[in-house]
């Protein structure tokens, strides 16, 4: 399996794993007697709220890399995405983990950096496809 395919499956599985974690924090909240539900997690305390946002963020930004990787695979141009595919996956994992760990200013800077790296990779891939 190519690095692009591994990265795509990794992005998908990470989003699913975060959804299960979200189910866990929501279930804990419901068992504690809280029956409110705000999509952004503002009805939850600390870690649970950050899990909600990390899962939402992961899902919101899954489409761009997934579309680019699928385009590369479908058109036989996965060489364009293979080189940076795992770095992209690691940046996404790191961004989510930092998101769940802290909302401190340094953590926000780390998250922003990891997200910026992902965007730069998407641009590089897009230009790579365009130039092919």
Backbone as XML, in Angstrom:
<?xml version="1.0"?>
<chain id="A" units="angstrom">
  <residue number="1" name="UNK">
    <atom name="N" x="0.846" y="-1.173" z="0.000"/>
    <atom name="CA" x="0.000" y="0.000" z="0.000"/>
    <atom name="C" x="0.894" y="1.239" z="0.000"/>
  </residue>
  <residue number="2" name="UNK">
    <atom name="N" x="0.534" y="2.212" z="-0.796"/>
    <atom name="CA" x="1.340" y="3.425" z="-0.918"/>
    <atom name="C" x="1.229" y="4.281" z="0.347"/>
  </residue>
  <residue number="3" name="UNK">
    <atom name="N" x="2.193" y="5.175" z="0.515"/>
    <atom name="CA" x="2.164" y="6.102" z="1.650"/>
    <atom name="C" x="0.902" y="6.958" z="1.607"/>
  </residue>
  <residue number="4" name="UNK">
    <atom name="N" x="0.452" y="7.303" z="0.420"/>
    <atom name="CA" x="-0.767" y="8.096" z="0.280"/>
    <atom name="C" x="-1.974" y="7.338" z="0.806"/>
  </residue>
  <residue number="5" name="UNK">
    <atom name="N" x="-2.087" y="6.066" z="0.449"/>
    <atom name="CA" x="-3.213" y="5.249" z="0.912"/>
    <atom name="C" x="-3.154" y="5.063" z="2.429"/>
  </residue>
  <residue number="6" name="UNK">
    <atom name="N" x="-1.961" y="4.822" z="2.966"/>
    <atom name="CA" x="-1.803" y="4.672" z="4.416"/>
    <atom name="C" x="-2.213" y="5.962" z="5.122"/>
  </residue>
  <residue number="7" name="UNK">
    <atom name="N" x="-1.783" y="7.090" z="4.587"/>
    <atom name="CA" x="-2.128" y="8.377" z="5.170"/>
    <atom name="C" x="-3.635" y="8.620" z="5.122"/>
  </residue>
  <residue number="8" name="UNK">
    <atom name="N" x="-4.256" y="8.312" z="3.993"/>
    <atom name="CA" x="-5.704" y="8.486" z="3.859"/>
    <atom name="C" x="-6.441" y="7.643" z="4.894"/>
  </residue>
  <residue number="9" name="UNK">
    <atom name="N" x="-6.077" y="6.377" z="4.994"/>
    <atom name="CA" x="-6.713" y="5.517" z="5.988"/>
    <atom name="C" x="-6.426" y="6.006" z="7.406"/>
  </residue>
  <residue number="10" name="UNK">
    <atom name="N" x="-5.234" y="6.510" z="7.632"/>
    <atom name="CA" x="-4.890" y="7.060" z="8.944"/>
    <atom name="C" x="-5.742" y="8.264" z="9.298"/>
  </residue>
  <residue number="11" name="UNK">
    <atom name="N" x="-5.940" y="9.164" z="8.339"/>
    <atom name="CA" x="-6.789" y="10.338" z="8.570"/>
    <atom name="C" x="-8.218" y="9.922" z="8.891"/>
  </residue>
  <residue number="12" name="UNK">
    <atom name="N" x="-8.717" y="8.946" z="8.155"/>
    <atom name="CA" x="-10.081" y="8.462" z="8.375"/>
    <atom name="C" x="-10.188" y="7.776" z="9.737"/>
  </residue>
  <residue number="13" name="UNK">
    <atom name="N" x="-9.254" y="6.903" z="10.039"/>
    <atom name="CA" x="-9.302" y="6.170" z="11.315"/>
    <atom name="C" x="-9.139" y="7.117" z="12.507"/>
  </residue>
  <residue number="14" name="UNK">
    <atom name="N" x="-8.321" y="8.140" z="12.369"/>
    <atom name="CA" x="-8.142" y="9.110" z="13.450"/>
    <atom name="C" x="-9.456" y="9.836" z="13.728"/>
  </residue>
  <residue number="15" name="UNK">
    <atom name="N" x="-10.156" y="10.214" z="12.674"/>
    <atom name="CA" x="-11.443" y="10.889" z="12.827"/>
    <atom name="C" x="-12.451" y="9.962" z="13.510"/>
  </residue>
  <residue number="16" name="UNK">
    <atom name="N" x="-12.441" y="8.699" z="13.131"/>
    <atom name="CA" x="-13.338" y="7.717" z="13.759"/>
    <atom name="C" x="-12.962" y="7.508" z="15.223"/>
  </residue>
  <residue number="17" name="UNK">
    <atom name="N" x="-11.675" y="7.399" z="15.511"/>
    <atom name="CA" x="-11.221" y="7.227" z="16.899"/>
    <atom name="C" x="-11.649" y="8.414" z="17.760"/>
  </residue>
  <residue number="18" name="UNK">
    <atom name="N" x="-11.503" y="9.620" z="17.228"/>
    <atom name="CA" x="-11.932" y="10.808" z="17.964"/>
    <atom name="C" x="-13.449" y="10.802" z="18.175"/>
  </residue>
  <residue number="19" name="UNK">
    <atom name="N" x="-14.203" y="10.268" z="17.205"/>
    <atom name="CA" x="-15.659" y="10.166" z="17.367"/>
    <atom name="C" x="-16.000" y="9.228" z="18.527"/>
  </residue>
  <residue number="20" name="UNK">
    <atom name="N" x="-15.278" y="8.118" z="18.648"/>
    <atom name="CA" x="-15.510" y="7.216" z="19.773"/>
    <atom name="C" x="-15.124" y="7.868" z="21.100"/>
  </residue>
  <residue number="21" name="UNK">
    <atom name="N" x="-14.046" y="8.627" z="21.104"/>
    <atom name="CA" x="-13.651" y="9.358" z="22.304"/>
    <atom name="C" x="-14.732" y="10.378" z="22.664"/>
  </residue>
  <residue number="22" name="UNK">
    <atom name="N" x="-15.275" y="11.030" z="21.653"/>
    <atom name="CA" x="-16.357" y="11.987" z="21.865"/>
    <atom name="C" x="-17.584" y="11.294" z="22.455"/>
  </residue>
  <residue number="23" name="UNK">
    <atom name="N" x="-17.920" y="10.129" z="21.934"/>
    <atom name="CA" x="-19.037" y="9.361" z="22.489"/>
    <atom name="C" x="-18.783" y="9.069" z="23.968"/>
  </residue>
  <residue number="24" name="UNK">
    <atom name="N" x="-17.538" y="8.732" z="24.284"/>
    <atom name="CA" x="-17.192" y="8.449" z="25.676"/>
    <atom name="C" x="-17.386" y="9.643" z="26.590"/>
  </residue>
  <residue number="25" name="UNK">
    <atom name="N" x="-16.909" y="10.813" z="26.181"/>
    <atom name="CA" x="-17.054" y="11.991" z="27.049"/>
    <atom name="C" x="-18.509" y="12.439" z="27.116"/>
  </residue>
  <residue number="26" name="UNK">
    <atom name="N" x="-19.243" y="12.281" z="26.041"/>
    <atom name="CA" x="-20.671" y="12.622" z="26.055"/>
    <atom name="C" x="-21.436" y="11.662" z="26.963"/>
  </residue>
  <residue number="27" name="UNK">
    <atom name="N" x="-21.130" y="10.375" z="26.886"/>
    <atom name="CA" x="-21.793" y="9.380" z="27.733"/>
    <atom name="C" x="-21.517" y="9.667" z="29.199"/>
  </residue>
  <residue number="28" name="UNK">
    <atom name="N" x="-20.287" y="9.993" z="29.523"/>
    <atom name="CA" x="-19.931" y="10.330" z="30.907"/>
    <atom name="C" x="-20.744" y="11.529" z="31.378"/>
  </residue>
  <residue number="29" name="UNK">
    <atom name="N" x="-20.895" y="12.519" z="30.530"/>
    <atom name="CA" x="-21.664" y="13.715" z="30.860"/>
    <atom name="C" x="-23.137" y="13.372" z="31.090"/>
  </residue>
  <residue number="30" name="UNK">
    <atom name="N" x="-23.688" y="12.532" z="30.230"/>
    <atom name="CA" x="-25.096" y="12.140" z="30.359"/>
    <atom name="C" x="-25.307" y="11.328" z="31.630"/>
  </residue>
  <residue number="31" name="UNK">
    <atom name="N" x="-24.376" y="10.428" z="31.919"/>
    <atom name="CA" x="-24.487" y="9.608" z="33.131"/>
    <atom name="C" x="-24.394" y="10.471" z="34.396"/>
  </residue>
  <residue number="32" name="UNK">
    <atom name="N" x="-23.729" y="11.603" z="34.277"/>
    <atom name="CA" x="-23.612" y="12.526" z="35.411"/>
    <atom name="C" x="-24.844" y="13.419" z="35.542"/>
  </residue>
  <residue number="33" name="UNK">
    <atom name="N" x="-25.791" y="13.265" z="34.614"/>
    <atom name="CA" x="-27.032" y="14.015" z="34.709"/>
    <atom name="C" x="-27.110" y="15.265" z="33.861"/>
  </residue>
  <residue number="34" name="UNK">
    <atom name="N" x="-26.141" y="15.480" z="32.987"/>
    <atom name="CA" x="-26.169" y="16.644" z="32.103"/>
    <atom name="C" x="-26.804" y="16.242" z="30.784"/>
  </residue>
  <residue number="35" name="UNK">
    <atom name="N" x="-27.931" y="16.842" z="30.478"/>
    <atom name="CA" x="-28.637" y="16.474" z="29.258"/>
    <atom name="C" x="-28.622" y="17.583" z="28.214"/>
  </residue>
  <residue number="36" name="UNK">
    <atom name="N" x="-27.785" y="18.564" z="28.409"/>
    <atom name="CA" x="-27.619" y="19.617" z="27.417"/>
    <atom name="C" x="-26.732" y="19.095" z="26.298"/>
  </residue>
  <residue number="37" name="UNK">
    <atom name="N" x="-26.847" y="19.686" z="25.115"/>
    <atom name="CA" x="-25.974" y="19.282" z="24.019"/>
    <atom name="C" x="-25.729" y="20.470" z="23.111"/>
  </residue>
  <residue number="38" name="UNK">
    <atom name="N" x="-24.518" y="20.972" z="23.141"/>
    <atom name="CA" x="-24.093" y="22.009" z="22.217"/>
    <atom name="C" x="-23.042" y="21.397" z="21.306"/>
  </residue>
  <residue number="39" name="UNK">
    <atom name="N" x="-23.213" y="21.561" z="20.008"/>
    <atom name="CA" x="-22.304" y="20.940" z="19.045"/>
    <atom name="C" x="-20.853" y="21.336" z="19.244"/>
  </residue>
  <residue number="40" name="UNK">
    <atom name="N" x="-20.625" y="22.549" z="19.709"/>
    <atom name="CA" x="-19.254" y="23.003" z="19.889"/>
    <atom name="C" x="-18.635" y="22.531" z="21.196"/>
  </residue>
  <residue number="41" name="UNK">
    <atom name="N" x="-19.416" y="21.807" z="21.999"/>
    <atom name="CA" x="-18.896" y="21.277" z="23.251"/>
    <atom name="C" x="-18.907" y="22.264" z="24.400"/>
  </residue>
  <residue number="42" name="UNK">
    <atom name="N" x="-19.494" y="23.432" z="24.187"/>
    <atom name="CA" x="-19.478" y="24.451" z="25.238"/>
    <atom name="C" x="-20.270" y="24.037" z="26.471"/>
  </residue>
  <residue number="43" name="UNK">
    <atom name="N" x="-21.088" y="23.003" z="26.353"/>
    <atom name="CA" x="-21.824" y="22.494" z="27.506"/>
    <atom name="C" x="-20.994" y="21.527" z="28.352"/>
  </residue>
  <residue number="44" name="UNK">
    <atom name="N" x="-19.793" y="21.224" z="27.899"/>
    <atom name="CA" x="-18.924" y="20.267" z="28.593"/>
    <atom name="C" x="-17.747" y="20.979" z="29.264"/>
  </residue>
  <residue number="45" name="UNK">
    <atom name="N" x="-17.198" y="20.375" z="30.297"/>
    <atom name="CA" x="-16.038" y="20.973" z="30.950"/>
    <atom name="C" x="-14.725" y="20.550" z="30.284"/>
  </residue>
  <residue number="46" name="UNK">
    <atom name="N" x="-13.713" y="21.383" z="30.406"/>
    <atom name="CA" x="-12.313" y="21.116" z="30.066"/>
    <atom name="C" x="-12.022" y="20.145" z="28.946"/>
  </residue>
  <residue number="47" name="UNK">
    <atom name="N" x="-11.482" y="18.984" z="29.319"/>
    <atom name="CA" x="-11.023" y="17.991" z="28.352"/>
    <atom name="C" x="-12.132" y="17.572" z="27.403"/>
  </residue>
  <residue number="48" name="UNK">
    <atom name="N" x="-13.323" y="17.351" z="27.920"/>
    <atom name="CA" x="-14.442" y="16.915" z="27.082"/>
    <atom name="C" x="-14.759" y="17.956" z="26.014"/>
  </residue>
  <residue number="49" name="UNK">
    <atom name="N" x="-14.687" y="19.218" z="26.370"/>
    <atom name="CA" x="-14.926" y="20.286" z="25.403"/>
    <atom name="C" x="-13.834" y="20.283" z="24.333"/>
  </residue>
  <residue number="50" name="UNK">
    <atom name="N" x="-12.596" y="20.064" z="24.753"/>
    <atom name="CA" x="-11.487" y="20.049" z="23.790"/>
    <atom name="C" x="-11.583" y="18.834" z="22.868"/>
  </residue>
  <residue number="51" name="UNK">
    <atom name="N" x="-12.040" y="17.696" z="23.387"/>
    <atom name="CA" x="-12.247" y="16.511" z="22.547"/>
    <atom name="C" x="-13.305" y="16.814" z="21.487"/>
  </residue>
  <residue number="52" name="UNK">
    <atom name="N" x="-14.383" y="17.479" z="21.899"/>
    <atom name="CA" x="-15.449" y="17.834" z="20.972"/>
    <atom name="C" x="-14.901" y="18.679" z="19.828"/>
  </residue>
  <residue number="53" name="UNK">
    <atom name="N" x="-14.120" y="19.678" z="20.165"/>
    <atom name="CA" x="-13.572" y="20.563" z="19.133"/>
    <atom name="C" x="-12.506" y="19.849" z="18.291"/>
  </residue>
  <residue number="54" name="UNK">
    <atom name="N" x="-11.681" y="19.016" z="18.907"/>
    <atom name="CA" x="-10.656" y="18.293" z="18.141"/>
    <atom name="C" x="-11.308" y="17.352" z="17.131"/>
  </residue>
  <residue number="55" name="UNK">
    <atom name="N" x="-12.377" y="16.673" z="17.539"/>
    <atom name="CA" x="-13.075" y="15.772" z="16.633"/>
    <atom name="C" x="-13.743" y="16.569" z="15.512"/>
  </residue>
  <residue number="56" name="UNK">
    <atom name="N" x="-14.399" y="17.657" z="15.871"/>
    <atom name="CA" x="-15.040" y="18.489" z="14.848"/>
    <atom name="C" x="-14.035" y="19.049" z="13.865"/>
  </residue>
  <residue number="57" name="UNK">
    <atom name="N" x="-12.901" y="19.503" z="14.381"/>
    <atom name="CA" x="-11.853" y="20.055" z="13.534"/>
    <atom name="C" x="-11.292" y="18.989" z="12.599"/>
  </residue>
  <residue number="58" name="UNK">
    <atom name="N" x="-11.079" y="17.805" z="13.125"/>
    <atom name="CA" x="-10.555" y="16.708" z="12.308"/>
    <atom name="C" x="-11.527" y="16.351" z="11.190"/>
  </residue>
  <residue number="59" name="UNK">
    <atom name="N" x="-12.801" y="16.316" z="11.519"/>
    <atom name="CA" x="-13.812" y="15.994" z="10.516"/>
    <atom name="C" x="-13.952" y="17.121" z="9.484"/>
  </residue>
  <residue number="60" name="UNK">
    <atom name="N" x="-13.937" y="18.353" z="9.959"/>
    <atom name="CA" x="-14.075" y="19.507" z="9.056"/>
    <atom name="C" x="-12.961" y="19.565" z="8.023"/>
  </residue>
  <residue number="61" name="UNK">
    <atom name="N" x="-11.757" y="19.200" z="8.425"/>
    <atom name="CA" x="-10.602" y="19.327" z="7.541"/>
    <atom name="C" x="-10.168" y="18.010" z="6.913"/>
  </residue>
  <residue number="62" name="UNK">
    <atom name="N" x="-11.015" y="16.983" z="6.982"/>
    <atom name="CA" x="-10.699" y="15.708" z="6.349"/>
    <atom name="C" x="-10.867" y="15.778" z="4.833"/>
  </residue>
  <residue number="63" name="UNK">
    <atom name="N" x="-11.788" y="16.591" z="4.354"/>
    <atom name="CA" x="-12.134" y="16.574" z="2.930"/>
    <atom name="C" x="-10.995" y="17.029" z="2.018"/>
  </residue>
  <residue number="64" name="UNK">
    <atom name="N" x="-10.261" y="18.034" z="2.407"/>
    <atom name="CA" x="-9.220" y="18.564" z="1.511"/>
    <atom name="C" x="-8.113" y="17.529" z="1.274"/>
  </residue>
  <residue number="65" name="UNK">
    <atom name="N" x="-7.458" y="17.008" z="2.328"/>
    <atom name="CA" x="-6.416" y="16.024" z="2.042"/>
    <atom name="C" x="-6.973" y="14.742" z="1.436"/>
  </residue>
  <residue number="66" name="UNK">
    <atom name="N" x="-8.162" y="14.333" z="1.858"/>
    <atom name="CA" x="-8.751" y="13.117" z="1.295"/>
    <atom name="C" x="-8.995" y="13.290" z="-0.204"/>
  </residue>
  <residue number="67" name="UNK">
    <atom name="N" x="-9.533" y="14.430" z="-0.593"/>
    <atom name="CA" x="-9.792" y="14.681" z="-2.018"/>
    <atom name="C" x="-8.493" y="14.691" z="-2.813"/>
  </residue>
  <residue number="68" name="UNK">
    <atom name="N" x="-7.473" y="15.349" z="-2.275"/>
    <atom name="CA" x="-6.192" y="15.411" z="-2.992"/>
    <atom name="C" x="-5.546" y="14.037" z="-3.115"/>
  </residue>
  <residue number="69" name="UNK">
    <atom name="N" x="-5.560" y="13.275" z="-2.029"/>
    <atom name="CA" x="-4.967" y="11.932" z="-2.068"/>
    <atom name="C" x="-5.753" y="11.036" z="-3.023"/>
  </residue>
  <residue number="70" name="UNK">
    <atom name="N" x="-7.074" y="11.079" z="-2.955"/>
    <atom name="CA" x="-7.892" y="10.270" z="-3.859"/>
    <atom name="C" x="-7.687" y="10.664" z="-5.315"/>
  </residue>
  <residue number="71" name="UNK">
    <atom name="N" x="-7.549" y="11.966" z="-5.558"/>
    <atom name="CA" x="-7.270" y="12.432" z="-6.916"/>
    <atom name="C" x="-5.952" y="11.827" z="-7.411"/>
  </residue>
  <residue number="72" name="UNK">
    <atom name="N" x="-4.942" y="11.875" z="-6.563"/>
    <atom name="CA" x="-3.649" y="11.314" z="-6.941"/>
    <atom name="C" x="-3.714" y="9.828" z="-7.242"/>
  </residue>
  <residue number="73" name="UNK">
    <atom name="N" x="-4.423" y="9.098" z="-6.398"/>
    <atom name="CA" x="-4.563" y="7.651" z="-6.600"/>
    <atom name="C" x="-5.379" y="7.367" z="-7.861"/>
  </residue>
  <residue number="74" name="UNK">
    <atom name="N" x="-6.495" y="8.075" z="-8.022"/>
    <atom name="CA" x="-7.399" y="7.824" z="-9.157"/>
    <atom name="C" x="-6.770" y="8.157" z="-10.504"/>
  </residue>
  <residue number="75" name="UNK">
    <atom name="N" x="-5.886" y="9.147" z="-10.520"/>
    <atom name="CA" x="-5.278" y="9.555" z="-11.793"/>
    <atom name="C" x="-3.889" y="8.952" z="-12.000"/>
  </residue>
  <residue number="76" name="UNK">
    <atom name="N" x="-3.487" y="8.073" z="-11.100"/>
    <atom name="CA" x="-2.167" y="7.457" z="-11.226"/>
    <atom name="C" x="-1.026" y="8.415" z="-10.909"/>
  </residue>
  <residue number="77" name="UNK">
    <atom name="N" x="-1.322" y="9.455" z="-10.143"/>
    <atom name="CA" x="-0.307" y="10.451" z="-9.790"/>
    <atom name="C" x="0.006" y="10.446" z="-8.282"/>
  </residue>
  <residue number="78" name="UNK">
    <atom name="N" x="-0.115" y="9.289" z="-7.663"/>
    <atom name="CA" x="0.120" y="9.248" z="-6.216"/>
    <atom name="C" x="1.566" y="9.577" z="-5.854"/>
  </residue>
  <residue number="79" name="UNK">
    <atom name="N" x="2.448" y="9.579" z="-6.840"/>
    <atom name="CA" x="3.829" y="10.000" z="-6.567"/>
    <atom name="C" x="3.868" y="11.447" z="-6.080"/>
  </residue>
  <residue number="80" name="UNK">
    <atom name="N" x="2.889" y="12.243" z="-6.489"/>
    <atom name="CA" x="2.818" y="13.645" z="-6.057"/>
    <atom name="C" x="2.555" y="13.715" z="-4.559"/>
  </residue>
  <residue number="81" name="UNK">
    <atom name="N" x="1.699" y="12.821" z="-4.030"/>
    <atom name="CA" x="1.313" y="12.867" z="-2.619"/>
    <atom name="C" x="2.132" y="11.940" z="-1.720"/>
  </residue>
  <residue number="82" name="UNK">
    <atom name="N" x="2.730" y="10.911" z="-2.286"/>
    <atom name="CA" x="3.433" y="9.909" z="-1.475"/>
    <atom name="C" x="4.524" y="10.500" z="-0.580"/>
  </residue>
  <residue number="83" name="UNK">
    <atom name="N" x="5.298" y="11.428" z="-1.091"/>
    <atom name="CA" x="6.454" y="11.938" z="-0.353"/>
    <atom name="C" x="6.112" y="12.636" z="0.955"/>
  </residue>
  <residue number="84" name="UNK">
    <atom name="N" x="4.995" y="13.346" z="0.998"/>
    <atom name="CA" x="4.625" y="14.112" z="2.196"/>
    <atom name="C" x="3.386" y="13.565" z="2.894"/>
  </residue>
  <residue number="85" name="UNK">
    <atom name="N" x="2.859" y="12.460" z="2.402"/>
    <atom name="CA" x="1.608" y="11.927" z="2.951"/>
    <atom name="C" x="1.717" y="11.595" z="4.439"/>
  </residue>
  <residue number="86" name="UNK">
    <atom name="N" x="2.791" y="10.977" z="4.850"/>
    <atom name="CA" x="2.913" y="10.594" z="6.261"/>
    <atom name="C" x="3.174" y="11.813" z="7.137"/>
  </residue>
  <residue number="87" name="UNK">
    <atom name="N" x="3.899" y="12.785" z="6.616"/>
    <atom name="CA" x="4.113" y="14.020" z="7.375"/>
    <atom name="C" x="2.772" y="14.710" z="7.597"/>
  </residue>
  <residue number="88" name="UNK">
    <atom name="N" x="1.933" y="14.720" z="6.572"/>
    <atom name="CA" x="0.600" y="15.297" z="6.710"/>
    <atom name="C" x="-0.187" y="14.576" z="7.810"/>
  </residue>
  <residue number="89" name="UNK">
    <atom name="N" x="-0.161" y="13.261" z="7.805"/>
    <atom name="CA" x="-0.869" y="12.479" z="8.825"/>
    <atom name="C" x="-0.338" y="12.805" z="10.218"/>
  </residue>
  <residue number="90" name="UNK">
    <atom name="N" x="0.975" y="12.836" z="10.363"/>
    <atom name="CA" x="1.570" y="13.121" z="11.675"/>
    <atom name="C" x="1.209" y="14.531" z="12.150"/>
  </residue>
  <residue number="91" name="UNK">
    <atom name="N" x="1.154" y="15.471" z="11.240"/>
    <atom name="CA" x="0.751" y="16.838" z="11.608"/>
    <atom name="C" x="-0.697" y="16.863" z="12.090"/>
  </residue>
  <residue number="92" name="UNK">
    <atom name="N" x="-1.572" y="16.133" z="11.415"/>
    <atom name="CA" x="-2.977" y="16.073" z="11.837"/>
    <atom name="C" x="-3.098" y="15.432" z="13.216"/>
  </residue>
  <residue number="93" name="UNK">
    <atom name="N" x="-2.395" y="14.316" z="13.422"/>
    <atom name="CA" x="-2.422" y="13.655" z="14.730"/>
    <atom name="C" x="-1.902" y="14.592" z="15.814"/>
  </residue>
  <residue number="94" name="UNK">
    <atom name="N" x="-0.780" y="15.227" z="15.533"/>
    <atom name="CA" x="-0.190" y="16.148" z="16.501"/>
    <atom name="C" x="-1.109" y="17.309" z="16.804"/>
  </residue>
  <residue number="95" name="UNK">
    <atom name="N" x="-1.735" y="17.864" z="15.778"/>
    <atom name="CA" x="-2.639" y="18.993" z="15.978"/>
    <atom name="C" x="-3.792" y="18.594" z="16.899"/>
  </residue>
  <residue number="96" name="UNK">
    <atom name="N" x="-4.381" y="17.436" z="16.666"/>
    <atom name="CA" x="-5.505" y="16.984" z="17.493"/>
    <atom name="C" x="-5.072" y="16.705" z="18.930"/>
  </residue>
  <residue number="97" name="UNK">
    <atom name="N" x="-3.924" y="16.065" z="19.080"/>
    <atom name="CA" x="-3.441" y="15.733" z="20.423"/>
    <atom name="C" x="-3.155" y="17.004" z="21.219"/>
  </residue>
  <residue number="98" name="UNK">
    <atom name="N" x="-2.504" y="17.951" z="20.588"/>
    <atom name="CA" x="-2.231" y="19.225" z="21.266"/>
    <atom name="C" x="-3.544" y="19.935" z="21.580"/>
  </residue>
  <residue number="99" name="UNK">
    <atom name="N" x="-4.493" y="19.881" z="20.665"/>
    <atom name="CA" x="-5.803" y="20.503" z="20.870"/>
    <atom name="C" x="-6.478" y="19.928" z="22.118"/>
  </residue>
  <residue number="100" name="UNK">
    <atom name="N" x="-6.401" y="18.611" z="22.289"/>
    <atom name="CA" x="-7.029" y="17.973" z="23.446"/>
    <atom name="C" x="-6.246" y="18.206" z="24.733"/>
  </residue>
  <residue number="101" name="UNK">
    <atom name="N" x="-4.948" y="18.400" z="24.618"/>
    <atom name="CA" x="-4.097" y="18.531" z="25.798"/>
    <atom name="C" x="-4.180" y="19.902" z="26.452"/>
  </residue>
  <residue number="102" name="UNK">
    <atom name="N" x="-4.297" y="20.953" z="25.651"/>
    <atom name="CA" x="-4.202" y="22.289" z="26.231"/>
    <atom name="C" x="-4.761" y="23.347" z="25.295"/>
  </residue>
  <residue number="103" name="UNK">
    <atom name="N" x="-5.203" y="24.439" z="25.896"/>
    <atom name="CA" x="-5.610" y="25.610" z="25.121"/>
    <atom name="C" x="-4.736" y="26.809" z="25.488"/>
  </residue>
  <residue number="104" name="UNK">
    <atom name="N" x="-3.585" y="26.520" z="26.067"/>
    <atom name="CA" x="-2.653" y="27.587" z="26.424"/>
    <atom name="C" x="-2.115" y="28.248" z="25.152"/>
  </residue>
  <residue number="105" name="UNK">
    <atom name="N" x="-1.567" y="29.435" z="25.305"/>
    <atom name="CA" x="-1.035" y="30.170" z="24.153"/>
    <atom name="C" x="0.047" y="29.375" z="23.415"/>
  </residue>
  <residue number="106" name="UNK">
    <atom name="N" x="1.026" y="28.783" z="24.115"/>
    <atom name="CA" x="2.022" y="27.987" z="23.385"/>
    <atom name="C" x="1.394" y="26.806" z="22.630"/>
  </residue>
  <residue number="107" name="UNK">
    <atom name="N" x="0.387" y="26.179" z="23.231"/>
    <atom name="CA" x="-0.273" y="25.051" z="22.568"/>
    <atom name="C" x="-1.009" y="25.526" z="21.313"/>
  </residue>
  <residue number="108" name="UNK">
    <atom name="N" x="-1.640" y="26.679" z="21.392"/>
    <atom name="CA" x="-2.330" y="27.232" z="20.227"/>
    <atom name="C" x="-1.323" y="27.521" z="19.111"/>
  </residue>
  <residue number="109" name="UNK">
    <atom name="N" x="-0.144" y="28.007" z="19.472"/>
    <atom name="CA" x="0.895" y="28.254" z="18.464"/>
    <atom name="C" x="1.354" y="26.956" z="17.809"/>
  </residue>
  <residue number="110" name="UNK">
    <atom name="N" x="1.505" y="25.902" z="18.600"/>
    <atom name="CA" x="1.898" y="24.601" z="18.053"/>
    <atom name="C" x="0.817" y="24.091" z="17.101"/>
  </residue>
  <residue number="111" name="UNK">
    <atom name="N" x="-0.440" y="24.177" z="17.532"/>
    <atom name="CA" x="-1.551" y="23.754" z="16.674"/>
    <atom name="C" x="-1.570" y="24.537" z="15.370"/>
  </residue>
  <residue number="112" name="UNK">
    <atom name="N" x="-1.393" y="25.836" z="15.468"/>
    <atom name="CA" x="-1.407" y="26.682" z="14.267"/>
    <atom name="C" x="-0.261" y="26.309" z="13.325"/>
  </residue>
  <residue number="113" name="UNK">
    <atom name="N" x="0.896" y="26.020" z="13.902"/>
    <atom name="CA" x="2.044" y="25.616" z="13.089"/>
    <atom name="C" x="1.766" y="24.301" z="12.374"/>
  </residue>
  <residue number="114" name="UNK">
    <atom name="N" x="1.229" y="23.326" z="13.100"/>
    <atom name="CA" x="0.927" y="22.026" z="12.495"/>
    <atom name="C" x="-0.135" y="22.161" z="11.410"/>
  </residue>
  <residue number="115" name="UNK">
    <atom name="N" x="-1.108" y="23.017" z="11.620"/>
    <atom name="CA" x="-2.140" y="23.235" z="10.609"/>
    <atom name="C" x="-1.549" y="23.944" z="9.389"/>
  </residue>
  <residue number="116" name="UNK">
    <atom name="N" x="-0.676" y="24.897" z="9.624"/>
    <atom name="CA" x="-0.037" y="25.613" z="8.512"/>
    <atom name="C" x="0.794" y="24.656" z="7.659"/>
  </residue>
  <residue number="117" name="UNK">
    <atom name="N" x="1.499" y="23.739" z="8.295"/>
    <atom name="CA" x="2.270" y="22.740" z="7.545"/>
    <atom name="C" x="1.334" y="21.931" z="6.651"/>
  </residue>
  <residue number="118" name="UNK">
    <atom name="N" x="0.174" y="21.550" z="7.190"/>
    <atom name="CA" x="-0.787" y="20.801" z="6.384"/>
    <atom name="C" x="-1.243" y="21.610" z="5.166"/>
  </residue>
  <residue number="119" name="UNK">
    <atom name="N" x="-1.540" y="22.874" z="5.373"/>
    <atom name="CA" x="-1.989" y="23.717" z="4.261"/>
    <atom name="C" x="-0.895" y="23.853" z="3.209"/>
  </residue>
  <residue number="120" name="UNK">
    <atom name="N" x="0.342" y="24.014" z="3.647"/>
    <atom name="CA" x="1.462" y="24.117" z="2.705"/>
    <atom name="C" x="1.583" y="22.828" z="1.900"/>
  </residue>
  <residue number="121" name="UNK">
    <atom name="N" x="1.408" y="21.687" z="2.549"/>
    <atom name="CA" x="1.449" y="20.404" z="1.833"/>
    <atom name="C" x="0.325" y="20.330" z="0.813"/>
  </residue>
  <residue number="122" name="UNK">
    <atom name="N" x="-0.880" y="20.753" z="1.190"/>
    <atom name="CA" x="-2.005" y="20.738" z="0.244"/>
    <atom name="C" x="-1.691" y="21.600" z="-0.978"/>
  </residue>
  <residue number="123" name="UNK">
    <atom name="N" x="-1.106" y="22.758" z="-0.746"/>
    <atom name="CA" x="-0.753" y="23.650" z="-1.855"/>
    <atom name="C" x="0.306" y="22.998" z="-2.742"/>
  </residue>
  <residue number="124" name="UNK">
    <atom name="N" x="1.305" y="22.393" z="-2.117"/>
    <atom name="CA" x="2.354" y="21.715" z="-2.891"/>
    <atom name="C" x="1.767" y="20.604" z="-3.739"/>
  </residue>
  <residue number="125" name="UNK">
    <atom name="N" x="0.846" y="19.827" z="-3.167"/>
    <atom name="CA" x="0.219" y="18.763" z="-3.926"/>
    <atom name="C" x="-0.604" y="19.319" z="-5.076"/>
  </residue>
  <residue number="126" name="UNK">
    <atom name="N" x="-1.372" y="20.358" z="-4.806"/>
    <atom name="CA" x="-2.195" y="20.970" z="-5.854"/>
    <atom name="C" x="-1.335" y="21.468" z="-7.007"/>
  </residue>
  <residue number="127" name="UNK">
    <atom name="N" x="-0.256" y="22.134" z="-6.677"/>
    <atom name="CA" x="0.664" y="22.620" z="-7.718"/>
    <atom name="C" x="1.324" y="21.446" z="-8.440"/>
  </residue>
  <residue number="128" name="UNK">
    <atom name="N" x="1.637" y="20.393" z="-7.695"/>
    <atom name="CA" x="2.216" y="19.191" z="-8.307"/>
    <atom name="C" x="1.268" y="18.557" z="-9.320"/>
  </residue>
  <residue number="129" name="UNK">
    <atom name="N" x="-0.002" y="18.490" z="-8.975"/>
    <atom name="CA" x="-0.990" y="17.947" z="-9.925"/>
    <atom name="C" x="-1.161" y="18.873" z="-11.121"/>
  </residue>
  <residue number="130" name="UNK">
    <atom name="N" x="-1.182" y="20.157" z="-10.841"/>
    <atom name="CA" x="-1.376" y="21.134" z="-11.905"/>
    <atom name="C" x="-0.211" y="21.072" z="-12.895"/>
  </residue>
  <residue number="131" name="UNK">
    <atom name="N" x="0.989" y="20.882" z="-12.371"/>
    <atom name="CA" x="2.167" y="20.856" z="-13.223"/>
    <atom name="C" x="2.391" y="19.543" z="-13.928"/>
  </residue>
  <residue number="132" name="UNK">
    <atom name="N" x="1.626" y="18.519" z="-13.570"/>
    <atom name="CA" x="1.846" y="17.194" z="-14.174"/>
    <atom name="C" x="1.172" y="17.079" z="-15.528"/>
  </residue>
</chain>
